Amino acid sequence: MKGMGTTIVPQLRQLVGMTQEKFAHAIGVTVSTVNRWEKGHTEVSELAINAIRLFAEVHDIKLESISIQEKHSAHVLVGKG
């Protein structure tokens, strides 16, 4: 899922009210890994994507709804320009 780190990860974290540190611990990665994803320095691995999907499922959050919301927000911003 391209762009997952810069869009979906921070939104998912905010939805559940977690810091980067707590989120990293919950999905089994380092804080610096989450930070690099969110800054766009590195892509989320397939293994991490699976952990993020499981995390979202446990918290009853559909990743697709976050992705759709992000696309809608981008469309609205472009339309205002």
C-alpha positions as CSV (number, residue, x, y, z in Angstrom):
1,M,0.0,0.0,0.0
2,K,2.0,3.0,-1.3
3,G,2.0,6.0,1.0
4,M,0.7,4.0,4.0
5,G,3.4,5.4,6.3
6,T,2.8,9.1,5.5
7,T,-1.0,8.9,5.5
8,I,-2.6,5.9,7.1
9,V,-0.2,5.3,9.9
10,P,-0.5,8.7,11.6
11,Q,-4.2,8.8,11.1
12,L,-4.6,5.3,12.6
13,R,-2.4,6.3,15.5
14,Q,-4.5,9.4,16.2
15,L,-7.8,7.5,15.9
16,V,-6.7,5.2,18.8
17,G,-4.9,8.0,20.7
18,M,-1.4,6.6,20.6
19,T,2.0,8.1,20.5
20,Q,4.5,6.9,17.9
21,E,6.2,5.0,20.8
22,K,3.1,3.2,21.9
23,F,2.0,2.4,18.4
24,A,5.5,1.0,17.5
25,H,5.4,-1.2,20.6
26,A,1.9,-2.4,19.7
27,I,2.9,-3.5,16.2
28,G,6.4,-4.8,17.1
29,V,8.6,-2.2,15.4
30,T,10.9,0.6,16.7
31,V,9.9,4.1,17.3
32,S,12.4,5.3,14.7
33,T,10.7,3.0,12.1
34,V,7.3,4.6,12.7
35,N,9.0,8.0,12.5
36,R,10.7,7.2,9.2
37,W,7.4,5.9,7.8
38,E,5.5,9.1,8.8
39,K,8.2,11.3,7.4
40,G,8.2,9.4,4.1
41,H,11.8,8.3,4.4
42,T,11.0,4.6,4.0
43,E,8.1,2.5,2.9
44,V,6.2,0.1,5.2
45,S,7.2,-3.5,4.7
46,E,4.7,-6.2,3.8
47,L,5.3,-7.8,7.3
48,A,4.6,-4.4,9.0
49,I,1.5,-3.9,6.8
50,N,0.1,-7.2,8.0
51,A,0.8,-6.1,11.6
52,I,-0.9,-2.7,11.0
53,R,-3.9,-4.5,9.4
54,L,-4.2,-6.8,12.4
55,F,-3.9,-3.8,14.8
56,A,-6.7,-1.9,12.9
57,E,-8.9,-5.0,13.0
58,V,-8.4,-5.5,16.7
59,H,-9.4,-1.8,17.2
60,D,-12.4,-2.2,14.8
61,I,-11.0,0.3,12.3
62,K,-11.2,-0.3,8.5
63,L,-8.0,0.9,6.8
64,E,-9.9,1.4,3.6
65,S,-12.0,4.1,5.3
66,I,-8.8,5.9,6.3
67,S,-7.5,5.6,2.8
68,I,-10.8,6.8,1.2
69,Q,-10.9,9.7,3.7
70,E,-7.4,10.8,2.7
71,K,-8.2,10.7,-1.0
72,H,-11.3,12.8,-0.4
73,S,-9.4,15.3,1.6
74,A,-6.8,15.6,-1.1
75,H,-9.5,16.1,-3.7
76,V,-11.2,18.8,-1.6
77,L,-7.9,20.7,-1.2
78,V,-7.1,20.5,-4.9
79,G,-10.6,21.8,-5.7
80,K,-10.1,24.9,-3.4
81,G,-6.9,26.0,-5.2
